[in-house]
Amino acid sequence: MLLVRWIFDRPVDRKGIRLVGAFLMVWFLIWGVLRNLIGL
């Protein structure tokens, strides 16, 4: 995962943490929707 390495190699600042948090929230939201669709 090149994107993950790029994010964690950067110096950590509030904007970066907020960006990663938003990305994770969107990822888990999509994952939950896909799991519900597959479950149905």
DSSP file (Angstrom, degrees, kcal/mol; ACC not computed):
  #  RESIDUE AA STRUCTURE BP1 BP2  ACC     N-H-->O    O-->H-N    N-H-->O    O-->H-N    TCO  KAPPA ALPHA  PHI   PSI    X-CA   Y-CA   Z-CA
    1    1 A M     >        0   0    0      0, 0.0     4,-1.8     0, 0.0     5,-0.2   0.000 360.0 360.0 360.0  96.5    0.0    0.0    0.0
    2    2 A L  H  >  +     0   0    0      1,-0.2     4,-2.4     2,-0.2     5,-0.2   0.870 360.0  56.0 -66.6 -37.2    2.0    2.9   -1.3
    3    3 A L  H  > S+     0   0    0      1,-0.2     4,-2.3     2,-0.2    -1,-0.2   0.904 106.5  49.6 -63.5 -42.1   -0.6    5.5   -0.1
    4    4 A V  H  > S+     0   0    0      1,-0.2     4,-2.4     2,-0.2    -1,-0.2   0.923 111.8  48.0 -64.2 -43.9   -0.4    4.3    3.5
    5    5 A R  H  X S+     0   0    0     -4,-1.8     4,-1.7     1,-0.2    -1,-0.2   0.898 111.1  51.6 -62.6 -40.2    3.4    4.4    3.5
    6    6 A W  H  X S+     0   0    0     -4,-2.4     4,-0.7     1,-0.2    -1,-0.2   0.900 111.1  47.7 -64.4 -40.1    3.3    7.9    2.0
    7    7 A I  H >< S+     0   0    0     -4,-2.3     3,-0.7     1,-0.2    -2,-0.2   0.933 115.2  43.5 -66.4 -45.5    0.9    9.1    4.7
    8    8 A F  H 3< S+     0   0    0     -4,-2.4    -1,-0.2     1,-0.2    -2,-0.2   0.694 107.4  59.8 -78.6 -17.4    2.9    7.6    7.6
    9    9 A D  H 3< S+     0   0    0     -4,-1.7    -1,-0.2    -5,-0.2    -2,-0.2   0.686  90.7  88.8 -79.7 -17.6    6.3    8.8    6.3
   10   10 A R  S << S-     0   0    0     -4,-0.7     2,-0.1    -3,-0.7     3,-0.0  -0.462  95.7 -94.1 -78.6 151.7    5.1   12.4    6.4
   11   11 A P        -     0   0    0      0, 0.0     2,-0.4     0, 0.0    -1,-0.1  -0.434  49.8-111.4 -60.8 137.2    5.6   14.5    9.5
   12   12 A V        +     0   0    0     -2,-0.1     2,-0.3    -4,-0.1    -4,-0.0  -0.570  48.0 159.7 -80.8 128.3    2.4   14.3   11.5
   13   13 A D     >  -     0   0    0     -2,-0.4     4,-2.4     1,-0.1     5,-0.2  -0.884  53.3 -99.3-137.1 171.8    0.2   17.4   11.8
   14   14 A R  H  > S+     0   0    0     -2,-0.3     4,-2.5     1,-0.2     5,-0.2   0.881 121.3  52.3 -62.7 -38.5   -3.4   18.1   12.6
   15   15 A K  H  > S+     0   0    0      2,-0.2     4,-2.3     1,-0.2    -1,-0.2   0.911 110.4  48.5 -64.5 -41.0   -4.4   18.4    9.0
   16   16 A G  H  > S+     0   0    0      2,-0.2     4,-2.6     1,-0.2    -2,-0.2   0.916 111.9  48.6 -64.3 -43.2   -2.8   15.1    8.2
   17   17 A I  H  X S+     0   0    0     -4,-2.4     4,-2.6     1,-0.2    -2,-0.2   0.909 112.2  49.1 -63.3 -41.4   -4.5   13.4   11.1
   18   18 A R  H  X S+     0   0    0     -4,-2.5     4,-2.4    -5,-0.2    -1,-0.2   0.894 111.3  50.1 -64.4 -39.6   -7.9   14.9   10.1
   19   19 A L  H  X S+     0   0    0     -4,-2.3     4,-2.3     2,-0.2    -2,-0.2   0.927 112.4  46.0 -64.9 -45.5   -7.3   13.7    6.5
   20   20 A V  H  X S+     0   0    0     -4,-2.6     4,-2.5     2,-0.2    -2,-0.2   0.899 112.2  52.1 -64.7 -40.3   -6.5   10.2    7.6
   21   21 A G  H  X S+     0   0    0     -4,-2.6     4,-2.3     2,-0.2    -2,-0.2   0.917 110.8  46.9 -62.0 -43.7   -9.4   10.1   10.0
   22   22 A A  H  X S+     0   0    0     -4,-2.4     4,-2.4     2,-0.2    -1,-0.2   0.904 111.9  51.3 -64.7 -40.8  -11.8   11.2    7.2
   23   23 A F  H  X S+     0   0    0     -4,-2.3     4,-2.4     1,-0.2    -2,-0.2   0.916 111.2  47.5 -62.2 -43.6  -10.3    8.6    4.8
   24   24 A L  H  X S+     0   0    0     -4,-2.5     4,-2.7     2,-0.2     5,-0.2   0.894 110.7  51.4 -66.1 -39.5  -10.8    5.8    7.4
   25   25 A M  H  X S+     0   0    0     -4,-2.3     4,-2.1     2,-0.2    -2,-0.2   0.925 112.5  45.6 -63.8 -43.4  -14.4    6.9    8.1
   26   26 A V  H  X S+     0   0    0     -4,-2.4     4,-2.6     2,-0.2     5,-0.2   0.910 112.9  51.6 -64.1 -41.4  -15.3    6.9    4.4
   27   27 A W  H  X S+     0   0    0     -4,-2.4     4,-2.6     1,-0.2    -2,-0.2   0.927 111.9  44.9 -62.4 -45.7  -13.5    3.5    4.0
   28   28 A F  H  X S+     0   0    0     -4,-2.7     4,-2.5     2,-0.2    -1,-0.2   0.855 111.9  53.6 -68.1 -33.2  -15.4    1.9    6.9
   29   29 A L  H  X S+     0   0    0     -4,-2.1     4,-2.1    -5,-0.2    -2,-0.2   0.945 112.2  43.3 -64.1 -47.5  -18.7    3.4    5.6
   30   30 A I  H  X S+     0   0    0     -4,-2.6     4,-2.6     1,-0.2    -2,-0.2   0.907 113.5  52.6 -62.8 -42.0  -18.1    1.9    2.1
   31   31 A W  H  X S+     0   0    0     -4,-2.6     4,-2.4     1,-0.2    -2,-0.2   0.905 109.4  49.1 -61.9 -42.1  -17.0   -1.4    3.7
   32   32 A G  H  X S+     0   0    0     -4,-2.5     4,-2.2     2,-0.2    -1,-0.2   0.906 111.4  49.0 -63.9 -42.0  -20.2   -1.6    5.8
   33   33 A V  H  X S+     0   0    0     -4,-2.1     4,-2.3     2,-0.2    -2,-0.2   0.919 112.1  48.5 -64.1 -43.3  -22.4   -0.9    2.8
   34   34 A L  H  X S+     0   0    0     -4,-2.6     4,-2.6     1,-0.2     5,-0.2   0.900 110.4  51.4 -64.3 -40.0  -20.7   -3.6    0.8
   35   35 A R  H  X S+     0   0    0     -4,-2.4     4,-2.4     1,-0.2    -1,-0.2   0.902 110.8  48.6 -63.5 -40.2  -21.0   -6.1    3.6
   36   36 A N  H  X S+     0   0    0     -4,-2.2     4,-2.0     2,-0.2    -2,-0.2   0.900 112.0  48.8 -66.1 -40.2  -24.7   -5.3    3.9
   37   37 A L  H  < S+     0   0    0     -4,-2.3    -2,-0.2     2,-0.2    -1,-0.2   0.915 114.2  45.0 -66.2 -42.1  -25.2   -5.7    0.1
   38   38 A I  H  < S+     0   0    0     -4,-2.6    -2,-0.2     1,-0.2    -1,-0.2   0.882 111.4  54.2 -68.1 -37.6  -23.3   -9.0    0.1
   39   39 A G  H  <        0   0    0     -4,-2.4    -1,-0.2     1,-0.3    -2,-0.2   0.868 360.0 360.0 -64.1 -36.6  -25.2  -10.2    3.2
   40   40 A L     <        0   0    0     -4,-2.0    -1,-0.3    -5,-0.1    -2,-0.2   0.485 360.0 360.0 -74.5 360.0  -28.5   -9.5    1.4
